[in-house]
């Protein structure tokens, strides 16, 4: 599982618990924003890596 997928799933869980656990809405908001920030950072880190093209093997 990639970091971005984990963060998206965690944000979904925070959104799903928003109304049933109304006592924890502040905590869920902080967690959701934190996971969103981690997903954005992971996207920039992944896109900044240079990909090396695969070498073709002669038959």
Secondary structure, DSSP 8 states (H G I E B T S, - for coil): --HHHHHHHHHHHHHHTTTTTGGGHHHHHHHHHHHHHHHHHHHHHHHHS----------
